[in-house]
Amino acid sequence: MNDCITNSFYVYFIITISIYICKPPFLFYNENNKCLFKKFGCGKNKTIISIHILCILISIITYFVTYFLIKLENI
């Protein structure tokens, strides 16, 4: 179980850093030469999928993927 948590943490960390480096337009907006996170909601400079919700989903998905990969490896 410990391998699963550490592996999923490393994958999660790499994915979130790569998202922050790429700065996709559905998560970020530019204002006065600053790149800011879009907030949750509808309207200007808001998005339904905020960075917080995306990080929660990524952490859940990476945990289950690494769990199943480790489980398959032990079979």
Sequence and secondary structure as in RCSB ss.txt:
>XXXX:A:sequence
MNDCITNSFYVYFIITISIYICKPPFLFYNENNKCLFKKFGCGKNKTIISIHILCILISIITYFVTYFLIKLENI
>XXXX:A:secstr
 HHHHHHHHHHHHHHHHHHHHH  TTTEEEETTEEEE EESSSTTEESS HHHHHHHHHHHHHHHHHHHHHHHT 
